[in-house]
């Protein structure tokens, strides 16, 4: 049982480390999603994804022109 004390200390240390809040990804997600599909209101990260989205979900429609 020479590692008994070290094991308990390691468990306490890991418990404290895991107890800290990691934060949520909601804020990062809101910042990353900048383009919205005007038809179905889905949020996308960039204009390229919007073009792909139109091809897959709205094939009869033309994607809007890029707005800088």
N, CA and C atoms as an extended XYZ file, in Angstrom:
204
Properties=species:S:1:pos:R:3:atomname:S:1:resname:S:1:resid:I:1 pbc="F F F"
N         0.820       -1.200        0.000 N   UNK     1
C         0.000        0.000        0.000 CA  UNK     1
C         0.858        1.256        0.000 C   UNK     1
N         1.949        1.222       -0.674 N   UNK     2
C         2.797        2.400       -0.702 CA  UNK     2
C         2.200        3.500       -1.575 C   UNK     2
N         1.336        3.139       -2.535 N   UNK     3
C         0.758        4.145       -3.414 CA  UNK     3
C        -0.601        4.630       -2.921 C   UNK     3
N        -1.036        4.165       -1.758 N   UNK     4
C        -2.356        4.526       -1.255 CA  UNK     4
C        -2.531        6.020       -1.092 C   UNK     4
N        -1.567        6.668       -0.433 N   UNK     5
C        -1.656        8.104       -0.196 CA  UNK     5
C        -1.563        8.878       -1.516 C   UNK     5
N        -0.672        8.444       -2.394 N   UNK     6
C        -0.526        9.120       -3.691 CA  UNK     6
C        -1.795        8.984       -4.522 C   UNK     6
N        -2.431        7.814       -4.433 N   UNK     7
C        -3.668        7.577       -5.180 CA  UNK     7
C        -4.779        8.516       -4.694 C   UNK     7
N        -4.923        8.646       -3.391 N   UNK     8
C        -5.948        9.525       -2.820 CA  UNK     8
C        -5.678       10.979       -3.205 C   UNK     8
N        -4.409       11.380       -3.129 N   UNK     9
C        -4.064       12.759       -3.504 CA  UNK     9
C        -4.338       13.007       -4.988 C   UNK     9
N        -4.034       12.031       -5.822 N   UNK    10
C        -4.289       12.170       -7.257 CA  UNK    10
C        -5.785       12.263       -7.530 C   UNK    10
N        -6.587       11.495       -6.816 N   UNK    11
C        -8.037       11.547       -6.981 CA  UNK    11
C        -8.583       12.912       -6.567 C   UNK    11
N        -8.086       13.449       -5.463 N   UNK    12
C        -8.524       14.775       -5.019 CA  UNK    12
C        -8.142       15.843       -6.037 C   UNK    12
N        -6.915       15.743       -6.542 N   UNK    13
C        -6.435       16.711       -7.519 CA  UNK    13
C        -7.278       16.656       -8.791 C   UNK    13
N        -7.578       15.454       -9.264 N   UNK    14
C        -8.396       15.305      -10.468 CA  UNK    14
C        -9.816       15.795      -10.237 C   UNK    14
N       -10.365       15.555       -9.049 N   UNK    15
C       -11.711       16.024       -8.738 CA  UNK    15
C       -11.764       17.552       -8.764 C   UNK    15
N       -10.746       18.213       -8.208 N   UNK    16
C       -10.700       19.680       -8.231 CA  UNK    16
C       -10.550       20.190       -9.658 C   UNK    16
N        -9.714       19.512      -10.424 N   UNK    17
C        -9.472       19.915      -11.813 CA  UNK    17
C       -10.752       19.785      -12.648 C   UNK    17
N       -11.485       18.695      -12.449 N   UNK    18
C       -12.706       18.456      -13.222 CA  UNK    18
C       -13.874       19.292      -12.733 C   UNK    18
N       -13.770       19.834      -11.529 N   UNK    19
C       -14.850       20.613      -10.961 CA  UNK    19
C       -14.930       22.001      -11.587 C   UNK    19
N       -13.822       22.513      -12.092 N   UNK    20
C       -13.811       23.829      -12.710 CA  UNK    20
C       -14.712       23.813      -13.928 C   UNK    20
N       -15.468       24.883      -14.120 N   UNK    21
C       -16.391       24.914      -15.248 CA  UNK    21
C       -15.613       25.064      -16.550 C   UNK    21
N       -15.963       24.258      -17.480 N   UNK    22
C       -15.298       24.274      -18.778 CA  UNK    22
C       -15.907       25.356      -19.665 C   UNK    22
N       -17.078       25.842      -19.313 N   UNK    23
C       -17.759       26.831      -20.134 CA  UNK    23
C       -18.608       26.133      -21.176 C   UNK    23
N       -19.527       26.868      -21.726 N   UNK    24
C       -20.372       26.267      -22.736 CA  UNK    24
C       -19.935       26.746      -24.108 C   UNK    24
N       -20.345       26.042      -25.109 N   UNK    25
C       -19.971       26.388      -26.465 CA  UNK    25
C       -21.031       27.254      -27.134 C   UNK    25
N       -22.073       27.628      -26.412 N   UNK    26
C       -23.126       28.433      -27.008 CA  UNK    26
C       -22.612       29.779      -27.499 C   UNK    26
N       -21.766       30.420      -26.694 N   UNK    27
C       -21.240       31.732      -27.091 CA  UNK    27
C       -20.396       31.609      -28.357 C   UNK    27
N       -19.541       30.605      -28.409 N   UNK    28
C       -18.687       30.405      -29.584 CA  UNK    28
C       -19.529       30.074      -30.805 C   UNK    28
N       -20.585       29.320      -30.601 N   UNK    29
C       -21.458       28.944      -31.717 CA  UNK    29
C       -22.173       30.169      -32.280 C   UNK    29
N       -22.660       31.031      -31.420 N   UNK    30
C       -23.367       32.229      -31.869 CA  UNK    30
C       -22.423       33.123      -32.665 C   UNK    30
N       -21.182       33.247      -32.234 N   UNK    31
C       -20.205       34.077      -32.935 CA  UNK    31
C       -19.880       33.482      -34.301 C   UNK    31
N       -19.785       32.164      -34.386 N   UNK    32
C       -19.371       31.505      -35.623 CA  UNK    32
C       -20.464       31.519      -36.687 C   UNK    32
N       -21.728       31.495      -36.292 N   UNK    33
C       -22.816       31.427      -37.257 CA  UNK    33
C       -23.206       32.828      -37.693 C   UNK    33
N       -22.785       33.207      -38.903 N   UNK    34
C       -22.970       34.576      -39.352 CA  UNK    34
C       -23.932       34.708      -40.526 C   UNK    34
N       -24.211       33.630      -41.246 N   UNK    35
C       -25.048       33.697      -42.437 CA  UNK    35
C       -26.341       32.939      -42.161 C   UNK    35
N       -27.477       33.499      -42.554 N   UNK    36
C       -28.763       32.863      -42.350 CA  UNK    36
C       -29.441       32.637      -43.694 C   UNK    36
N       -29.984       31.453      -43.872 N   UNK    37
C       -30.734       31.148      -45.086 CA  UNK    37
C       -32.051       31.919      -45.030 C   UNK    37
N       -32.339       32.743      -46.052 N   UNK    38
C       -33.568       33.529      -46.016 CA  UNK    38
C       -34.839       32.698      -46.186 C   UNK    38
N       -34.720       31.482      -46.675 N   UNK    39
C       -35.900       30.649      -46.898 CA  UNK    39
C       -36.287       29.882      -45.635 C   UNK    39
N       -35.329       29.142      -45.059 N   UNK    40
C       -35.662       28.290      -43.916 CA  UNK    40
C       -35.057       28.775      -42.609 C   UNK    40
N       -34.325       29.872      -42.648 N   UNK    41
C       -33.764       30.531      -41.458 CA  UNK    41
C       -32.713       29.712      -40.724 C   UNK    41
N       -32.101       28.733      -41.379 N   UNK    42
C       -31.025       27.984      -40.744 CA  UNK    42
C       -29.772       28.852      -40.746 C   UNK    42
N       -28.990       28.770      -39.683 N   UNK    43
C       -27.791       29.591      -39.562 CA  UNK    43
C       -26.584       28.794      -40.029 C   UNK    43
N       -25.731       29.446      -40.833 N   UNK    44
C       -24.553       28.811      -41.387 CA  UNK    44
C       -23.333       29.679      -41.108 C   UNK    44
N       -22.153       29.077      -41.209 N   UNK    45
C       -20.927       29.776      -40.842 CA  UNK    45
C       -20.449       30.742      -41.913 C   UNK    45
N       -20.610       30.384      -43.192 N   UNK    46
C       -20.081       31.260      -44.233 CA  UNK    46
C       -20.893       31.135      -45.518 C   UNK    46
N       -20.536       31.943      -46.493 N   UNK    47
C       -21.263       32.009      -47.756 CA  UNK    47
C       -21.135       30.699      -48.546 C   UNK    47
N       -19.989       30.027      -48.443 N   UNK    48
C       -19.806       28.757      -49.154 CA  UNK    48
C       -20.787       27.700      -48.636 C   UNK    48
N       -20.975       27.664      -47.345 N   UNK    49
C       -21.932       26.717      -46.777 CA  UNK    49
C       -23.349       27.057      -47.215 C   UNK    49
N       -23.636       28.335      -47.363 N   UNK    50
C       -24.960       28.736      -47.824 CA  UNK    50
C       -25.190       28.240      -49.248 C   UNK    50
N       -24.171       28.340      -50.095 N   UNK    51
C       -24.298       27.824      -51.458 CA  UNK    51
C       -24.533       26.325      -51.477 C   UNK    51
N       -23.801       25.594      -50.650 N   UNK    52
C       -23.994       24.148      -50.546 CA  UNK    52
C       -25.385       23.821      -50.008 C   UNK    52
N       -25.826       24.596      -49.036 N   UNK    53
C       -27.147       24.407      -48.443 CA  UNK    53
C       -28.234       24.599      -49.497 C   UNK    53
N       -28.106       25.643      -50.309 N   UNK    54
C       -29.083       25.874      -51.370 CA  UNK    54
C       -29.106       24.704      -52.344 C   UNK    54
N       -27.931       24.175      -52.684 N   UNK    55
C       -27.882       23.049      -53.610 CA  UNK    55
C       -28.575       21.814      -53.058 C   UNK    55
N       -28.470       21.605      -51.749 N   UNK    56
C       -29.034       20.411      -51.134 CA  UNK    56
C       -30.500       20.577      -50.733 C   UNK    56
N       -30.839       21.715      -50.149 N   UNK    57
C       -32.175       21.883      -49.576 CA  UNK    57
C       -33.138       22.675      -50.459 C   UNK    57
N       -32.611       23.570      -51.273 N   UNK    58
C       -33.455       24.422      -52.122 CA  UNK    58
C       -32.924       24.399      -53.562 C   UNK    58
N       -32.938       23.245      -54.209 N   UNK    59
C       -32.305       23.145      -55.523 CA  UNK    59
C       -32.956       23.990      -56.615 C   UNK    59
N       -34.218       24.339      -56.472 N   UNK    60
C       -34.896       25.133      -57.498 CA  UNK    60
C       -34.669       26.621      -57.323 C   UNK    60
N       -34.122       27.015      -56.206 N   UNK    61
C       -33.881       28.424      -55.911 CA  UNK    61
C       -32.439       28.780      -56.209 C   UNK    61
N       -32.188       30.060      -56.475 N   UNK    62
C       -30.814       30.534      -56.671 CA  UNK    62
C       -30.323       31.136      -55.353 C   UNK    62
N       -29.085       30.824      -54.967 N   UNK    63
C       -28.562       31.416      -53.730 CA  UNK    63
C       -28.396       32.917      -53.881 C   UNK    63
N       -28.589       33.671      -52.800 N   UNK    64
C       -28.425       35.117      -52.873 CA  UNK    64
C       -26.975       35.494      -53.163 C   UNK    64
N       -26.806       36.655      -53.772 N   UNK    65
C       -25.458       37.133      -54.058 CA  UNK    65
C       -24.722       37.418      -52.767 C   UNK    65
N       -23.397       37.268      -52.792 N   UNK    66
C       -22.594       37.540      -51.600 CA  UNK    66
C       -22.674       39.006      -51.257 C   UNK    66
N       -22.856       39.283      -49.980 N   UNK    67
C       -22.875       40.675      -49.531 CA  UNK    67
C       -21.702       40.885      -48.610 C   UNK    67
N       -20.838       41.794      -48.952 N   UNK    68
C       -19.628       42.019      -48.150 CA  UNK    68
C       -19.846       43.084      -47.117 C   UNK    68
